[in-house]
Amino acid sequence: MARAVAILKALAVAYRRDWTAFQSLAGNNFFLITAFLLGKAGSFVYLIFGLVLLFPLSTDPLRKIPPSRLALWPLERGEHWLLRLASPWINPLTWGIAALAIWGIGRSVTVGLVALIATLFAAVFLISAVPLPHGMGLWRRVPPFPGPLNQLIRKNLREILSTLDFYCALILSLAVCLSRILVPNLPREALLAMTVLVVAAMSSYAQCLFGLDGEGGLSRYRLLPIRGWRLLLAKDAAFLAVVVPLTLPLAPLAGLGGALVALAVGHSPAVEHPREQTRWRFSTGGALGNGLIQMVAIAMTASGIYSTTLWFLPLAAAVWAASVWWYGRDLERML
Amino acid sequence: MISCRNLTRRFGDFTAVNNLNLEVDKGKICAFLGPNGAGKSTTVKMMTGLLAPTSGEVKVCGLDAAANPLELKRRIGVLPEDLGLFDDLTVEEHLLLTGDIYGVPRAESRARTTQLLHALSLEHGRRTFAASCSHGMRKKTAFAMALLPNPQVIFMDEPFEAIDPVTAKIMRDLLQSCARHGVTVFLTSHILSMVERIADQIVMIRKGGMVWNSPVGELPQSLEDHYFDLVETPVVEELEWLGPSRS
């Protein structure tokens, strides 16, 4: 019993230290917008918000202990059971669902909702306990690119595909595709708004381009005989290779312009204040100011291209190119 | 090929490397020995242009490492302490990346990659992502990356640690082959038996200062004994609570 309690205590400490799911939301542009829109939006935004929030929060805390270590500890069968049953209660979401269930007793409307959330939670909890085949994920099968930056771009693309930002943007993009099929005469303004939302969902990543490279990756960048602007170019090419297809069913040129200015603004925090990121979490950008500037720049550029003139696109490209050159020099100094 | 003159690096009040003077000739294998924290990695970082010296100078391939870091990087191969691998690239992709960045023609790069994968018994894991590789595979990948561009000087930070004996032998043979072809090798290691077999020159460092520099043939006693005499003497402490009769 004492052994199981000691393990649970250590688990609670480890879980608390790794409480990045909520922290990551704080610096994420999409959640700034969502929080702003929440009062006015319909159930769709609530649903996305709930899904993307639930996903990272529903993991099994017992996974923090490597299975090989757990197998080595001299624990009785009863202690294993105790760990299995007690460890989910380290996750605050379990308490939240329990509280919701108690609150919902006698309220017939909430029973279904509680059941839905509890089922989703249990499903993600169980899925997260299934060991995935190492390195075989579909998200790692990316195509080759022409030129000497090929492998760097592929690596960067894989990094982007291991963030929740991409999946959030993908849900939005797919939802609009579905809407266009079901509602053929979708208002033009709706397409623009959704384009801005998709680019915004990806824009926090532009503020932490080197966050998933790890110490090993940064060390390799230092060793490679390559100019800083080319490293940034490889990062940006991967970002555009994701954002442009996502905005294809929306307003692609407005999306491209928005993505270019998101990168131009994001280079400063990405290079000068690099933040380590966690895979399968939302990207955490720099200071709130960077996020706000990015959001305004994306919205203005996208609406300028979409509603006024296409000349905003080469302008955005010029600003982006200048930013790549400038922060590429900075990157050489920082590395 | 490598030349250090009064090389010093300070971090605040702490002097990591103090007044180091050193010459390594072309085609020689120089082993740089010392305990953890002695200043070995700091010295290698200064030699590879990753860290500017506080004072003094270091020249590699005739280039001032601090003034021409990019040109220097084109001429050297490095196996860094942390291996410097990307989790999202496979073993083979790491080697192809190296070829692309160092300007090795694509066909030649592919041929060298195949040869290196074969030589280091990495063929079975060529499509394994670095994040999923064993430590030995990761080390062999970083080793292959250092060799692929055919550098003039190779820097290796603890190349033989945590690898199996067969791989260690293969790596040793490859480094000796490099030296025979005129490539200079500068390595740090804690495995003194391996160093004794491979090195032409032994340099020992302690608390940032050089305490020995000679050809391996001029060591007055075995390398291990000499190391313990000059660098640090091992003290074995008795753990009285160990044993079946104690709780």
Interface residues (C-beta under 8 A of the other chain):
Chain A: H134 G135 R140 P148 L149 N150 Q151 L152 R154 K155 R158 E159 S162 L212 D213 G214 E215 G216 G217 S219 R220 R222 L223 L224 P225 I226 R227
Chain B: T48 L50 L70 E71 K73 R74 V78 P80 D82 L83 G84 L85 F86 D87 D88 L89 T90 E93 H94 L96 L97 D100 I101 Y102 G103 T128 F129 A130 A131 S132
